[in-house]
Amino acid sequence: MTIRSGQARLAGIIGWPVAHSRSPLLHGTWLDRHGIDGAYVPLAVAPGDLAAAVDGLRKAGFAGLNVTIPHKVAVRALCDRVSDFARRAGAVNTLHFRDGRIEGSNTDGYGFLANLADHRVDPAAGPALVLGAGGAARAIVAALQEAGAPVSLANRTRAAAEALAADLAPVRVLDWEARHAALADHALVVNTTALGMAGKAALDLDLSRAAPGMAVADAVYVPLETPLLGAARAAGLRPVEGLGMLLHQAVPGFAAWFAVTPIVDAALRAVIEADLPAPERA
């Protein structure tokens, strides 16, 4: 059982809203597992209060924070130091308060690649096609490039794809309508859009065009098996669910704040899966 004393290490997640986040359960499970004197709490912070909240939490003795929507871009301006990867990705999702300074990093790319490794997918095995051009896409494109994969990008709004490609060159931009035919020339396709999420329309992607053995990854994890992943499984392709990315991206922050490097295993996954609403676990 975790001991929480007056000397407990404190961390948390800031967002607006934040009640939906599974991060408190995730980090709380690790705290209990390792018997750490610490706590991780959800903190609803409105956009206009971001600077005051981050400074106040730093001064209150927090070790650091996770940052979620809508603060991942704005929080960069509050950092004294930003990691090279976060700068390339254009967003910060992890803050570490150390020696009175705020250090910002982005662990989404790390989480994505670690999840691919869990599914025995080599990102450098061939070109990757990324669908979407938001914050998750930026981190995933940057991670794939660091892993040595050529990247193509398609987004419903081409201007957003062009902007991402300019920031993370070289990236080949495709028209959204070309995504089906492009599957034949890629070893991995990644959905970073909200399509397929519970309550959203499914992603329209004709997997009959896919190269044999293609890996099909989805950043969505509610539901655990999206329509895209179900179709990939039915087509004999290699589905890669999004929950593992969530779990792995949390590892570096926990290690920095609580001085223990946790592991992602079946027991942890079971705890988080059980917390998902029953209709969304099907």
C-alpha positions as CSV (number, residue, x, y, z in Angstrom):
1,M,0.0,0.0,0.0
2,T,1.3,3.4,-0.9
3,I,2.3,5.6,2.0
4,R,1.4,9.3,1.5
5,S,3.2,11.4,4.1
6,G,4.0,15.1,4.3
7,Q,7.1,14.3,2.3
8,A,5.2,12.6,-0.6
9,R,6.4,13.2,-4.1
10,L,3.6,14.9,-6.1
11,A,2.8,14.8,-9.8
12,G,-0.3,15.1,-11.9
13,I,-2.0,15.8,-15.2
14,I,-3.4,19.1,-16.4
15,G,-6.0,19.5,-19.1
16,W,-9.4,21.1,-19.9
17,P,-11.3,18.8,-19.3
18,V,-9.3,16.2,-17.5
19,A,-11.8,13.9,-15.7
20,H,-11.7,11.4,-18.6
21,S,-7.9,10.8,-18.2
22,R,-6.7,7.3,-17.3
23,S,-3.3,8.7,-16.3
24,P,-4.2,8.9,-12.5
25,L,-5.1,5.2,-12.5
26,L,-2.1,4.3,-14.5
27,H,0.4,6.2,-12.3
28,G,-1.5,5.3,-9.1
29,T,-1.1,1.6,-10.0
30,W,2.7,2.0,-10.4
31,L,2.9,4.0,-7.1
32,D,1.1,1.1,-5.3
33,R,3.2,-1.5,-7.1
34,H,6.5,0.1,-5.9
35,G,5.3,1.2,-2.5
36,I,6.3,4.8,-3.3
37,D,5.4,7.7,-1.0
38,G,3.7,9.8,-3.7
39,A,0.5,10.8,-5.4
40,Y,-0.6,11.6,-8.9
41,V,-3.7,13.8,-9.4
42,P,-5.9,15.1,-12.2
43,L,-6.0,18.9,-12.3
44,A,-8.6,20.7,-14.5
45,V,-6.8,23.9,-15.7
46,A,-8.6,26.4,-18.0
47,P,-6.5,27.8,-20.8
48,G,-6.5,31.3,-19.3
49,D,-5.1,29.9,-16.1
50,L,-2.3,27.8,-17.6
51,A,0.7,29.9,-16.7
52,A,-0.4,30.6,-13.2
53,A,-1.3,27.0,-12.5
54,V,2.0,25.6,-13.8
55,D,4.0,28.2,-11.8
56,G,1.9,27.5,-8.7
57,L,2.3,23.8,-8.9
58,R,6.0,24.2,-9.3
59,K,6.2,26.4,-6.3
60,A,4.0,24.0,-4.3
61,G,6.6,21.3,-4.7
62,F,5.3,19.2,-7.5
63,A,7.9,17.0,-9.2
64,G,6.2,17.5,-12.6
65,L,3.2,17.2,-14.7
66,N,1.7,15.5,-17.7
67,V,0.0,17.9,-20.1
68,T,-3.0,17.0,-22.3
69,I,-5.4,18.8,-24.6
70,P,-5.6,21.8,-25.0
71,H,-2.3,22.8,-23.4
72,K,0.4,20.8,-25.3
73,V,1.4,23.6,-27.6
74,A,0.9,26.6,-25.3
75,V,2.9,25.1,-22.4
76,R,6.1,25.2,-24.5
77,A,6.4,28.9,-23.9
78,L,6.5,28.3,-20.1
79,C,9.5,25.9,-20.3
80,D,13.0,27.0,-19.5
81,R,14.2,24.0,-21.6
82,V,12.5,22.0,-24.3
83,S,13.9,18.6,-25.5
84,D,14.9,18.4,-29.1
85,F,12.2,15.9,-29.8
86,A,9.5,18.1,-28.3
87,R,10.7,21.0,-30.4
88,R,10.5,18.9,-33.6
89,A,7.1,17.5,-32.6
90,G,5.8,21.0,-31.8
91,A,4.3,20.0,-28.5
92,V,5.1,19.2,-24.9
93,N,3.3,16.5,-22.9
94,T,5.6,16.1,-19.9
95,L,7.0,18.7,-17.5
96,H,9.8,18.1,-15.0
97,F,10.4,20.7,-12.3
98,R,14.0,20.6,-11.3
99,D,16.2,23.2,-9.5
100,G,13.5,25.9,-10.0
101,R,13.4,25.3,-13.7
102,I,10.7,23.8,-16.0
103,E,11.9,21.2,-18.4
104,G,9.5,20.1,-21.2
105,S,9.6,16.9,-23.2
106,N,7.3,14.9,-25.5
107,T,7.0,11.2,-24.8
108,D,4.3,10.3,-27.3
109,G,6.8,9.3,-29.9
110,Y,8.6,7.1,-27.4
111,G,5.3,5.5,-26.5
112,F,4.4,4.9,-30.1
113,L,7.7,3.2,-31.0
114,A,7.6,1.1,-27.7
115,N,4.1,-0.1,-28.6
116,L,5.3,-1.1,-32.1
117,A,8.1,-3.1,-30.5
118,D,5.6,-4.9,-28.3
119,H,3.8,-6.0,-31.4
120,R,7.1,-6.9,-33.1
121,V,6.7,-4.3,-35.8
122,D,9.9,-2.8,-37.1
123,P,9.2,0.9,-38.0
124,A,12.2,0.9,-40.4
125,A,11.0,-2.1,-42.4
126,G,9.5,0.2,-45.1
127,P,7.7,3.5,-45.7
128,A,5.0,4.5,-43.3
129,L,1.7,6.2,-44.2
130,V,0.4,8.5,-41.4
131,L,-3.2,9.7,-41.5
132,G,-4.0,13.0,-39.8
133,A,-2.0,16.1,-39.1
134,G,-2.7,17.0,-35.4
135,G,-0.5,16.8,-32.4
136,A,-0.3,13.0,-32.3
137,A,0.6,12.9,-35.9
138,R,3.5,15.3,-35.4
139,A,5.0,13.2,-32.6
140,I,4.5,10.0,-34.5
141,V,6.0,11.4,-37.7
142,A,9.0,12.6,-35.8
143,A,9.5,9.3,-34.1
144,L,9.2,7.3,-37.3
145,Q,11.8,9.6,-38.9
146,E,14.2,9.0,-36.0
147,A,13.6,5.3,-36.4
148,G,14.6,5.5,-40.1
149,A,11.3,5.2,-41.8
150,P,10.4,7.3,-44.8
151,V,7.0,9.0,-44.1
152,S,4.0,9.8,-46.2
153,L,1.1,11.9,-44.9
154,A,-2.5,12.3,-45.8
155,N,-5.0,14.5,-44.1
156,R,-8.6,15.6,-44.9
157,T,-7.4,19.2,-45.0
158,R,-4.3,19.2,-47.2
159,A,-3.1,22.6,-45.9
160,A,-2.6,21.2,-42.4
161,A,-0.6,18.3,-43.9
162,E,1.6,20.7,-45.9
163,A,2.3,22.7,-42.7
164,L,3.3,19.6,-40.8
165,A,5.5,18.5,-43.7
166,A,7.2,21.8,-43.8
167,D,8.1,21.6,-40.1
168,L,9.2,17.9,-40.3
169,A,10.7,17.6,-43.8
170,P,11.2,15.4,-45.6
171,V,7.5,14.2,-45.6
172,R,5.7,13.2,-48.7
173,V,2.2,14.7,-48.7
174,L,-0.7,12.8,-50.4
175,D,-4.2,13.9,-51.2
176,W,-6.7,12.4,-48.7
177,E,-8.4,10.5,-51.6
178,A,-5.1,8.8,-52.5
179,R,-4.8,7.1,-49.1
180,H,-6.4,3.8,-50.4
181,A,-4.1,3.3,-53.4
182,A,-1.0,4.4,-51.3
183,L,-1.4,1.3,-49.0
184,A,0.2,-0.9,-51.6
185,D,3.5,1.1,-51.3
186,H,3.8,1.2,-47.5
187,A,4.7,-1.3,-44.8
188,L,2.9,0.5,-42.0
189,V,-0.2,2.7,-41.8
190,V,-1.1,4.8,-38.7
191,N,-4.4,6.4,-37.9
192,T,-3.9,9.5,-35.8
193,T,-7.3,11.0,-36.4
194,A,-10.3,10.7,-34.1
195,L,-12.1,8.5,-36.7
196,G,-13.0,5.2,-35.2
197,M,-13.1,6.6,-31.6
198,A,-16.3,5.7,-29.6
199,G,-19.0,8.1,-30.8
200,K,-17.2,9.0,-34.0
201,A,-17.6,7.7,-37.6
202,A,-15.3,4.9,-38.6
203,L,-12.2,5.6,-40.7
204,D,-12.9,4.8,-44.4
205,L,-9.8,2.9,-45.5
206,D,-9.9,0.1,-48.1
207,L,-7.5,-2.4,-46.7
208,S,-7.9,-4.7,-49.7
209,R,-5.3,-2.4,-51.3
210,A,-2.8,-3.1,-48.5
211,A,0.6,-4.8,-49.1
212,P,0.7,-8.3,-47.6
213,G,1.8,-8.3,-44.0
214,M,1.2,-4.5,-43.5
215,A,1.1,-3.3,-39.9
216,V,-2.0,-1.2,-39.2
217,A,-1.7,1.0,-36.1
218,D,-4.4,3.1,-34.5
219,A,-3.7,5.8,-31.9
220,V,-7.4,5.5,-30.7
221,Y,-7.8,3.2,-27.7
222,V,-11.5,3.6,-26.9
223,P,-12.7,1.2,-28.1
224,L,-9.7,-1.1,-27.7
225,E,-10.4,-2.7,-31.1
226,T,-11.5,0.0,-33.5
227,P,-13.3,-0.8,-36.8
228,L,-9.9,-0.2,-38.5
229,L,-8.2,-2.8,-36.3
230,G,-11.0,-5.3,-36.7
231,A,-10.8,-4.9,-40.5
232,A,-7.0,-5.4,-40.3
233,R,-7.4,-8.6,-38.3
234,A,-10.0,-9.9,-40.7
235,A,-7.7,-9.2,-43.7
236,G,-4.8,-11.0,-42.1
237,L,-2.8,-7.9,-41.5
238,R,-1.0,-6.9,-38.3
239,P,-3.1,-4.8,-36.0
240,V,-1.5,-2.5,-33.4
241,E,-3.9,-1.1,-30.8
242,G,-3.5,2.3,-29.3
243,L,-3.6,1.5,-25.6
244,G,0.0,0.4,-25.5
245,M,1.1,3.9,-26.7
246,L,-0.8,5.4,-23.8
247,L,0.9,3.1,-21.3
248,H,4.4,3.4,-22.7
249,Q,4.4,7.2,-23.0
250,A,3.9,7.4,-19.2
251,V,7.1,5.6,-18.4
252,P,9.7,8.4,-18.8
253,G,7.7,10.9,-16.7
254,F,7.1,8.5,-13.9
255,A,10.8,7.6,-13.9
256,A,11.8,11.3,-13.7
257,W,9.3,12.2,-11.0
258,F,9.5,9.2,-8.7
259,A,13.0,7.8,-9.4
260,V,11.8,4.4,-10.4
261,T,11.5,3.1,-14.0
262,P,8.2,1.2,-14.2
263,I,7.3,-1.5,-16.6
264,V,4.3,-2.0,-18.9
265,D,3.0,-5.5,-18.5
266,A,-0.2,-7.6,-18.8
267,A,-1.3,-6.8,-15.2
268,L,-1.1,-3.0,-15.8
269,R,-2.9,-3.3,-19.1
270,A,-5.7,-5.3,-17.4
271,V,-6.2,-2.6,-14.8
272,I,-6.6,0.1,-17.5
273,E,-8.8,-2.0,-19.7
274,A,-11.1,-2.8,-16.8
275,D,-11.6,1.0,-16.3
276,L,-12.9,1.5,-19.8
277,P,-16.7,1.7,-20.1
278,A,-18.1,-1.8,-20.9
279,P,-19.7,-0.9,-24.2
280,E,-16.4,0.5,-25.4
281,R,-14.4,-2.6,-24.5
282,A,-16.0,-4.8,-27.2
